[in-house]
């Protein structure tokens, strides 16, 4: 098998020497760098905020009163279906 030749073993610098010298940058580069560094930062938290959840306060109050009075209809078949559906959804997202 022929030997494998490796390129230069001199260390690489993170910044080129010609770019690190003061005054070597062209005016256009300096202007764009200055504009970039002075631009306002983007507030990612505000951009990702979904806002307030859509809650129907009147319906919540009506259900709360029905539960307190004991008149809220409980249908075991609907509860079982919802529990099964929730289990299926949870398993399908993790696979």
C-alpha positions in Angstrom: 0.0 0.0 0.0 1.5 3.4 -0.9 2.1 5.9 1.9 -0.6 8.5 2.6 0.7 12.0 2.2 -0.6 14.6 4.6 -0.6 18.3 3.7 1.2 21.0 5.6 1.4 20.5 9.4 1.7 24.1 10.2 -0.9 25.3 12.6 -3.9 27.2 11.3 -5.0 30.5 12.8 -8.6 31.3 13.5 -8.2 34.7 11.9 -6.2 35.4 8.8 -3.2 37.7 9.5 -4.2 40.1 6.7 -7.7 40.6 8.2 -6.3 41.1 11.8 -4.2 44.1 10.8 -5.8 47.4 11.7 -6.5 49.6 8.7 -6.3 46.9 6.1 -10.0 46.5 5.7 -11.7 48.2 2.8 -14.2 51.1 3.7 -17.2 49.0 2.4 -16.3 46.1 4.7 -15.9 48.5 7.7 -19.2 50.1 7.0 -21.1 46.8 6.7 -19.4 45.4 9.9 -20.3 48.6 11.8 -23.9 48.4 10.6 -24.1 44.8 11.5 -22.7 45.2 15.0 -25.0 48.2 15.8 -28.2 46.5 14.6 -30.8 45.7 17.3 -30.9 42.2 18.5 -34.0 40.1 17.7 -36.1 39.3 20.7 -36.8 35.6 20.1 -39.0 35.2 23.1 -41.5 37.8 21.8 -41.4 36.2 18.3 -42.2 32.7 19.8 -44.9 33.8 22.3 -48.1 32.2 21.2 -50.2 34.7 23.1 -53.0 34.0 25.6 -54.8 30.6 25.3 -58.3 30.8 23.8 -60.5 30.2 26.9 -64.2 30.7 27.0 -64.6 32.0 30.5 -68.4 31.8 30.3 -68.3 28.1 29.4 -65.7 27.4 32.1 -68.0 29.0 34.7 -71.0 27.1 33.4 -69.1 23.7 33.7 -67.8 24.7 37.1 -71.3 25.4 38.4 -72.6 22.1 37.0 -69.8 20.1 38.7 -70.5 21.9 42.0 -74.2 21.2 41.7 -73.7 17.6 40.7 -75.5 18.1 37.4 -72.5 17.8 35.1 -73.2 14.7 32.8 -70.6 12.0 33.2 -70.6 9.5 30.4 -68.1 6.6 31.1 -67.9 5.6 27.5 -66.8 9.1 26.4 -64.2 9.2 29.2 -62.8 5.8 28.2 -62.7 6.8 24.5 -60.8 10.0 25.4 -58.3 8.1 27.6 -57.7 5.6 24.8 -57.2 8.3 22.2 -54.8 10.2 24.5 -52.7 7.0 25.0 -52.6 6.4 21.3 -51.5 10.0 20.6 -48.8 9.8 23.3 -47.4 6.6 21.8 -47.5 7.7 18.2 -45.4 10.9 18.9 -42.6 8.9 20.6 -42.0 6.3 18.0 
